[in-house]
Amino acid sequence: MFKSTWAATRSGPRIIPRSIDLTSYEILDHTADTGIEARAASLPDLIRDLATGMFAIMAFTDRCPTSEEVHVEVGAPKYEDLVVETLSELLYEAEVEDLVLCGFEVEMVSSHRIGITARGVPVSEAELDGPPIKAVTYHDVVVEETEDGWFGRVYFDV
């Protein structure tokens, strides 16, 4: 699997592959947005991988020394809501704290509540690579437990 990066063309932005192996999530191309899919053994691992992928759309997170930390706790009645609200909260914290987040520890607090410790680096020290994400959307969101673990898909407004 390859990480993708944005490139400007006459027909608009498009995603082109780079040679960095991501293994835990896949960036999806969409006409107006961009998205990611991930598969993981557990719901906390799925949320970690989706969060990692979300920030990898915007910056080189594999070269991101973590020097700052934020804590988030989110609860929601449905797993789709839990994922969208968690990613939205991480995006908000990154914006408010002026950080690129690149390391996530996720734990289940209860059946529909998670806690996350996210580590990152100030934007001024990060290597930005793609379009900024404006919002996490509910467009085609999928979060489901499968025979092999968990699957999730989320799109972002860029």
Secondary structure, 3 states (H helix, E strand, C coil): CCCEEEEEECCEEEEEECCCCCCCEEEEECCCEEEEEEEECCHHHHHHHHHHHHHHHHECHHHCCCCEEEEEEEECCCHHHHHHHHHHHHHHHHHHHCEEEEEEEEEEEECCEEEEEEEEEEHHHCCECCCCCCEECCCCCEEEEECCEEEEEEEEEC
